[in-house]
Amino acid sequence: MTERVTEQKPSLTIVRHLKAPPARIYAAWTRPELMARWWGPDGGPVLSAEADPRVGGRFRVVFQTLDGETHDCRGEYREVERDRKLVFTWQWVTLPERQSLVTIVLRPIDGGTELNFTHAQFFDEAARDGHRLGWSGAFDKLDALLGELASEGA
């Protein structure tokens, strides 16, 4: 008998129902000028945002939290299905050895879109729990941005 030990790294899944079409949500994830309006866990500013949403393309976002700390995250797109799915690596510039993986699936539903977000392969549970707080705050800001875009007619 062969025994195999598989160590599962912590992951996080968040499902949100957003009152916007998939194309608008996809744009918010892939257009730097929109990323700069919602990225980050709190009301701190986004200092820069870059995105090249194609397989092998890269993104980078530098933002500040309200406590004045600067955060620099980046990654590479692994899968890109316009208005439907994004898969990309995630790493902090200060901890490049702790690369994780983000998967976003957008599914049209009545009144908007179901955003199914999974952030997997965390270094440990503390990293997962910290990201849960960060992403929850960011998604609140994303929801507000989508409302603004609807009122702007974008």
Secondary structure, 3 states (H helix, E strand, C coil): CCCCCCCCCCCEEEEEEECCCHHHHHHHHHCHHHHCCCCCCCCCCEEEEEECCCCCCEEEEEEECCCCCEEEEEEEEEEEECCCEEEEEEEECCCCCCCEEEEEEEEEECCEEEEEEEEECCCCHHHHHHHHHHHHHHHHHHHHHHHHHHHHCC
